[in-house]
């Protein structure tokens, strides 16, 4: 299982999650190219170790375990995968 960043992140990009991630699997970070242009942050499903740190750090409750992702945001799992496939 991996974690997924969903709709509440859009327009927020607080980035608290990037600061607590022990494996640096959330991108783009504030220091990376494309941060300003990105509508949201993304979790790399291949790198995520399911530690839960990002869930606790997110002030807008945008991070969900993939198996608990609300139905209305189910497409965000694919968006997170697609971001890293490019």
DSSP file (Angstrom, degrees, kcal/mol; ACC not computed):
  #  RESIDUE AA STRUCTURE BP1 BP2  ACC     N-H-->O    O-->H-N    N-H-->O    O-->H-N    TCO  KAPPA ALPHA  PHI   PSI    X-CA   Y-CA   Z-CA
    1    1 A X              0   0    0      0, 0.0     2,-0.3     0, 0.0    64,-0.0   0.000 360.0 360.0 360.0 149.0    0.0    0.0    0.0
    2    2 A X        -     0   0    0     47,-0.1    64,-3.1    48,-0.1     2,-0.3  -0.825 360.0-105.8-130.7 172.0    1.1    3.6   -0.6
    3    3 A X  E     -A   65   0A   0     -2,-0.3     2,-0.4    62,-0.2    62,-0.2  -0.726  27.9-154.5-100.7 154.6   -0.2    7.0    0.3
    4    4 A X  E     -A   64   0A   0     60,-2.8    60,-2.5    -2,-0.3     2,-0.5  -0.984  11.2-139.0-131.5 137.0   -1.9    9.3   -2.2
    5    5 A X  E     -A   63   0A   0     -2,-0.4    58,-0.2    71,-0.2     2,-0.1  -0.864  33.8-173.1 -95.4 128.1   -2.2   13.1   -2.1
    6    6 A X    >   -     0   0    0     56,-3.0     3,-2.1    -2,-0.5     4,-0.3  -0.318  39.3 -58.7-114.5-167.4   -5.7   14.1   -3.2
    7    7 A X  G >  S+     0   0    0      1,-0.3     3,-1.8     2,-0.2    55,-0.1   0.723 115.2  70.9 -50.4 -37.4   -7.8   17.2   -4.0
    8    8 A X  G 3  S+     0   0    0      1,-0.3    -1,-0.3    53,-0.2    54,-0.1   0.746  94.0  60.7 -58.4 -17.9   -7.4   19.2   -0.7
    9    9 A X  G X> S+     0   0    0     -3,-2.1     3,-2.5    53,-0.2     4,-1.6   0.777  77.0 110.2 -75.8 -26.2   -3.8   19.8   -1.7
   10   10 A X  T <4 S+     0   0    0     -3,-1.8    30,-0.2    -4,-0.3    29,-0.1  -0.275  94.4   2.2 -58.8 124.9   -4.7   21.7   -4.9
   11   11 A X  T 34 S+     0   0    0     28,-2.3    -1,-0.3    27,-0.1    29,-0.1   0.292 125.3  72.8  82.7 -10.4   -3.8   25.3   -4.5
   12   12 A X  T <4  +     0   0    0     -3,-2.5    -2,-0.2    27,-0.3    -3,-0.1   0.888  51.1 168.2 -97.6 -60.9   -2.4   24.7   -1.0
   13   13 A X     <  +     0   0    0     -4,-1.6    -4,-0.1    26,-0.2    -3,-0.1   0.883   8.3 171.4  43.3  50.9    1.0   22.9   -1.4
   14   14 A X        -     0   0    0      1,-0.1    -1,-0.1    -5,-0.1    -5,-0.0   0.830  24.9-152.9 -57.2 -35.2    1.8   23.5    2.2
   15   15 A X     >  +     0   0    0      1,-0.1     4,-1.1     3,-0.0     3,-0.3   0.502  57.2 124.6  71.7   7.5    4.9   21.2    1.9
   16   16 A X  H  > S+     0   0    0      1,-0.2     4,-1.0     2,-0.2     3,-0.3   0.861  72.4  59.4 -59.6 -32.9    4.9   20.2    5.5
   17   17 A X  H  > S+     0   0    0      1,-0.2     4,-1.2     2,-0.2     3,-0.4   0.862  99.4  54.9 -64.5 -36.4    4.7   16.6    4.2
   18   18 A X  H  4 S+     0   0    0     -3,-0.3    -1,-0.2     1,-0.2    -2,-0.2   0.831 104.4  55.6 -67.4 -30.0    8.0   17.0    2.3
   19   19 A X  H  < S+     0   0    0     -4,-1.1    -1,-0.2    -3,-0.3    -2,-0.2   0.777 113.4  38.5 -73.2 -27.1    9.8   18.1    5.4
   20   20 A X  H  < S+     0   0    0     -4,-1.0     2,-0.4    -3,-0.4    -1,-0.2   0.568  83.7 112.6-101.6 -10.1    8.8   15.0    7.4
   21   21 A X    ><  -     0   0    0     -4,-1.2     3,-0.8     1,-0.2     5,-0.1  -0.496  52.8-158.0 -68.5 118.7    9.1   12.3    4.7
   22   22 A X  T 3  S+     0   0    0     -2,-0.4    -1,-0.2     1,-0.2    -4,-0.0   0.664  91.0  39.6 -73.8 -14.3   12.1   10.1    5.7
   23   23 A X  T 3  S-     0   0    0     -3,-0.0    -1,-0.2     0, 0.0    -2,-0.1   0.280 103.4-124.1-117.0   9.8   12.6    8.8    2.1
   24   24 A X    <   +     0   0    0     -3,-0.8    -2,-0.1    -6,-0.1    -6,-0.1   0.903  60.7 143.6  50.2  51.2   12.0   12.1    0.2
   25   25 A X        +     0   0    0     22,-0.1    19,-2.9     2,-0.0     2,-0.5   0.327  40.0  91.5-102.1   8.0    9.2   10.6   -2.0
   26   26 A X  E    S-B   43   0B   0     17,-0.2     2,-0.3    -8,-0.1    17,-0.2  -0.912  70.3-132.2-108.8 125.3    7.0   13.7   -2.1
   27   27 A X  E     +B   42   0B   0     15,-2.5    15,-2.9    -2,-0.5     2,-0.1  -0.924  64.9  28.9-142.8 162.2    7.6   16.0   -5.0
   28   28 A X  S    S-     0   0    0     -2,-0.3    -1,-0.2    13,-0.2     2,-0.1   0.599  71.4-162.1 -75.7 147.4    8.0   18.6   -6.2
   29   29 A X    >   -     0   0    0     -2,-0.1     3,-1.6     4,-0.1     6,-0.2  -0.411  36.8 -99.6 -84.7 169.7    9.6   20.2   -3.2
   30   30 A X  T 3  S+     0   0    0      1,-0.3     6,-0.1    -2,-0.1     5,-0.1   0.766 124.6  52.5 -60.6 -25.0    9.9   23.9   -2.7
   31   31 A X  T 3  S+     0   0    0      2,-0.1    -1,-0.3     4,-0.1     2,-0.2   0.508  94.8  90.7 -89.7  -5.3   13.5   23.7   -3.9
   32   32 A X  S X  S-     0   0    0     -3,-1.6     3,-1.5     1,-0.1     2,-0.1  -0.612  84.8-102.5 -95.9 151.2   12.7   21.8   -7.2
   33   33 A X  T 3  S+     0   0    0     -2,-0.2    -5,-0.1     1,-0.2    -4,-0.1  -0.423 107.6  33.2 -61.9 141.6   11.9   23.2  -10.6
   34   34 A X  T 3> S+     0   0    0     -2,-0.1     4,-1.9    -4,-0.1    -1,-0.2   0.357  79.8 115.6  93.2  -5.4    8.2   23.0  -11.3
   35   35 A X  T <4 S+     0   0    0     -3,-1.5     3,-0.1     1,-0.2    -2,-0.1   0.949  79.2  45.8 -62.0 -48.3    7.0   23.6   -7.7
   36   36 A X  T  4 S+     0   0    0      1,-0.2    -1,-0.2    -6,-0.1    -3,-0.1   0.865 115.7  46.8 -63.8 -36.1    5.3   26.9   -8.5
   37   37 A X  T  4 S+     0   0    0      2,-0.0    -1,-0.2     3,-0.0    -2,-0.2   0.785  91.4  95.1 -77.5 -28.1    3.7   25.5  -11.6
   38   38 A X     <  -     0   0    0     -4,-1.9   -27,-0.1     1,-0.1     3,-0.1  -0.406  64.0-151.3 -68.9 136.7    2.4   22.3  -10.0
   39   39 A X  S    S-     0   0    0     -2,-0.1   -28,-2.3     1,-0.1   -27,-0.3   0.760  77.1  -1.8 -76.9 -25.0   -1.2   22.5   -8.7
   40   40 A X  S    S-     0   0    0    -30,-0.2     2,-0.2   -29,-0.1   -30,-0.1  -0.903  77.4 -96.5-152.2 175.9   -0.4   19.9   -6.0
   41   41 A X        -     0   0    0     -2,-0.3     2,-0.3   -35,-0.2   -13,-0.2  -0.637  34.6-149.1 -97.9 162.5    2.2   17.7   -4.5
   42   42 A X  E     -B   27   0B   0    -15,-2.9   -15,-2.5    -2,-0.2     2,-0.5  -0.966   7.9-137.3-136.1 148.7    2.6   14.0   -5.4
   43   43 A X  E     -B   26   0B   0     -2,-0.3     2,-0.7   -17,-0.2   -17,-0.2  -0.922  23.0-128.7-107.0 127.5    3.8   10.8   -3.6
   44   44 A X    >>  -     0   0    0    -19,-2.9     4,-2.1    -2,-0.5     3,-0.8  -0.643  14.9-156.4 -74.4 113.4    6.0    8.4   -5.5
   45   45 A X  T 34 S+     0   0    0     -2,-0.7    -1,-0.2     1,-0.2    36,-0.1   0.731  91.0  55.1 -67.3 -20.4    4.3    5.0   -5.0
   46   46 A X  T 34 S+     0   0    0      1,-0.1    -1,-0.2   -21,-0.1    -2,-0.1   0.768 116.0  36.2 -80.3 -26.1    7.6    3.2   -5.7
   47   47 A X  T <4 S+     0   0    0     -3,-0.8    -2,-0.2   -22,-0.1    -1,-0.1   0.693  88.1 109.3 -99.5 -23.4    9.5    5.0   -3.0
   48   48 A X     <  -     0   0    0     -4,-2.1    -5,-0.0   -23,-0.2   -27,-0.0  -0.307  45.9-167.7 -60.5 132.6    6.8    5.4   -0.3
   49   49 A X        -     0   0    0    -47,-0.0    -1,-0.1    -2,-0.0   -47,-0.1   0.208  39.7-117.5-107.1  13.7    7.4    3.3    2.8
   50   50 A X        +     0   0    0      1,-0.1    -2,-0.1   -47,-0.0   -48,-0.1   0.871  62.5 147.9  57.3  42.6    4.0    3.7    4.3
   51   51 A X        -     0   0    0      1,-0.1    -1,-0.1     4,-0.0    -3,-0.0   0.686  51.1-136.0 -84.3 -17.7    5.3    5.4    7.4
   52   52 A X     >  +     0   0    0      1,-0.0     4,-1.6     3,-0.0     3,-0.3   0.391  68.6 121.4  81.5  -3.8    2.3    7.7    7.9
   53   53 A X  H  > S+     0   0    0      1,-0.2     4,-1.5     2,-0.2     5,-0.1   0.881  72.1  52.0 -61.7 -38.3    4.4   10.8    8.7
   54   54 A X  H  > S+     0   0    0      1,-0.2     4,-1.6     2,-0.2    -1,-0.2   0.838 103.7  57.8 -68.2 -32.8    2.9   12.8    5.8
   55   55 A X  H  4 S+     0   0    0     -3,-0.3     3,-0.3     1,-0.2    -1,-0.2   0.940 109.6  43.7 -62.1 -47.2   -0.6   12.1    6.9
   56   56 A X  H  < S+     0   0    0     -4,-1.6    -1,-0.2     1,-0.2    -2,-0.2   0.822 114.7  50.4 -67.8 -31.9    0.0   13.7   10.3
   57   57 A X  H  < S+     0   0    0     -4,-1.5     2,-0.5    -5,-0.2    -1,-0.2   0.720  83.4 100.6 -81.8 -21.6    1.9   16.6    8.9
   58   58 A X    ><  -     0   0    0     -4,-1.6     3,-0.9    -3,-0.3     5,-0.1  -0.520  53.7-164.5 -73.4 116.9   -0.7   17.7    6.3
   59   59 A X  T 3  S+     0   0    0     -2,-0.5    -1,-0.2     1,-0.2    -4,-0.0   0.630  88.2  47.4 -76.5 -11.9   -2.7   20.6    7.6
   60   60 A X  T 3  S-     0   0    0    -51,-0.0    -1,-0.2     0, 0.0    -2,-0.1   0.259 107.1-119.7-112.4  11.9   -5.4   20.2    4.9
   61   61 A X    <   +     0   0    0     -3,-0.9   -53,-0.2    -6,-0.2    -2,-0.1   0.919  65.6 140.5  51.6  52.4   -6.0   16.4    5.3
   62   62 A X        +     0   0    0    -54,-0.1   -56,-3.0   -55,-0.1     2,-0.5   0.489  41.3  87.3-100.0  -6.6   -5.0   15.7    1.7
   63   63 A X  E     +A    5   0A   0    -58,-0.2     2,-0.3    -8,-0.2   -58,-0.2  -0.840  51.2 169.2-106.0 129.8   -3.0   12.5    2.3
   64   64 A X  E     -A    4   0A   0    -60,-2.5   -60,-2.8    -2,-0.5     2,-0.2  -0.973  41.8-105.4-134.7 145.7   -4.8    9.1    2.4
   65   65 A X  E >   -A    3   0A   0     -2,-0.3     3,-2.2   -62,-0.2     4,-0.4  -0.525  43.2-117.5 -61.4 141.1   -3.7    5.5    2.3
   66   66 A X  G >  S+     0   0    0    -64,-3.1     3,-1.1     1,-0.3    -1,-0.1   0.849 114.1  53.3 -54.9 -37.4   -4.5    4.3   -1.2
   67   67 A X  G 3  S+     0   0    0    -65,-0.2    -1,-0.3     1,-0.2   -64,-0.1   0.580 112.7  44.7 -76.8  -7.6   -7.1    1.8    0.1
   68   68 A X  G <  S+     0   0    0     -3,-2.2     2,-0.3     2,-0.1    -1,-0.2   0.209  78.3 134.0-115.9  12.3   -8.9    4.5    2.1
   69   69 A X    <   -     0   0    0     -3,-1.1     5,-0.1    -4,-0.4    -3,-0.0  -0.470  66.7-107.5 -64.1 125.2   -8.9    7.1   -0.6
   70   70 A X    >   -     0   0    0     -2,-0.3     3,-2.2     1,-0.1    -1,-0.1  -0.255  25.2-119.4 -56.1 141.3  -12.4    8.6   -0.8
   71   71 A X  G >  S+     0   0    0      1,-0.3     3,-1.8     2,-0.2     4,-0.2   0.841 111.5  60.3 -51.8 -41.1  -14.3    7.5   -3.9
   72   72 A X  G 3  S+     0   0    0      1,-0.3    -1,-0.3     2,-0.1     3,-0.2   0.679 111.8  40.8 -65.3 -14.8  -14.7   11.0   -5.2
   73   73 A X  G X  S+     0   0    0     -3,-2.2     3,-2.1     1,-0.1     4,-0.3   0.131  75.9 118.6-115.9  18.3  -10.9   11.3   -5.3
   74   74 A X  T X>  +     0   0    0     -3,-1.8     3,-1.3     1,-0.3     4,-0.5   0.804  68.0  65.3 -58.2 -30.7  -10.1    7.9   -6.7
   75   75 A X  H 3> S+     0   0    0      1,-0.3     4,-1.7    -4,-0.2    -1,-0.3   0.659  84.1  75.5 -66.3 -15.9   -8.5    9.4   -9.8
   76   76 A X  H <> S+     0   0    0     -3,-2.1     4,-2.1     1,-0.2    -1,-0.3   0.759  84.0  63.7 -71.0 -23.4   -5.8   10.9   -7.6
   77   77 A X  H <> S+     0   0    0     -3,-1.3     4,-1.8    -4,-0.3    -1,-0.2   0.935 106.7  44.2 -62.4 -44.9   -4.0    7.6   -7.2
   78   78 A X  H  X S+     0   0    0     -4,-0.5     4,-3.0     1,-0.2    -2,-0.2   0.865 109.8  56.1 -67.3 -36.4   -3.4    7.5  -11.0
   79   79 A X  H  X S+     0   0    0     -4,-1.7     4,-1.9     2,-0.2    -1,-0.2   0.902 106.6  50.0 -62.3 -40.1   -2.3   11.2  -10.9
   80   80 A X  H  X S+     0   0    0     -4,-2.1     4,-1.0     2,-0.2    -1,-0.2   0.925 113.8  45.0 -65.2 -43.2    0.3   10.4   -8.3
   81   81 A X  H >X S+     0   0    0     -4,-1.8     4,-1.0     1,-0.2     3,-0.7   0.931 112.0  52.6 -63.2 -46.3    1.6    7.5  -10.4
   82   82 A X  H 3X S+     0   0    0     -4,-3.0     4,-1.1     1,-0.2     3,-0.3   0.838 100.2  61.9 -61.9 -35.2    1.5    9.5  -13.7
   83   83 A X  H 3< S+     0   0    0     -4,-1.9    -1,-0.2     1,-0.2     3,-0.2   0.885 110.4  39.9 -59.0 -38.2    3.6   12.4  -12.2
   84   84 A X  H << S+     0   0    0     -4,-1.0    -1,-0.2    -3,-0.7    -2,-0.2   0.605 107.3  63.2 -88.9 -12.5    6.5   10.0  -11.6
   85   85 A X  H  <        0   0    0     -4,-1.0    -1,-0.2    -3,-0.3    -2,-0.2   0.694 360.0 360.0 -80.8 -20.4    6.1    8.2  -14.9
   86   86 A X     <        0   0    0     -4,-1.1    -1,-0.2    -3,-0.2    -2,-0.1   0.485 360.0 360.0 -75.5 360.0    6.8   11.3  -16.9
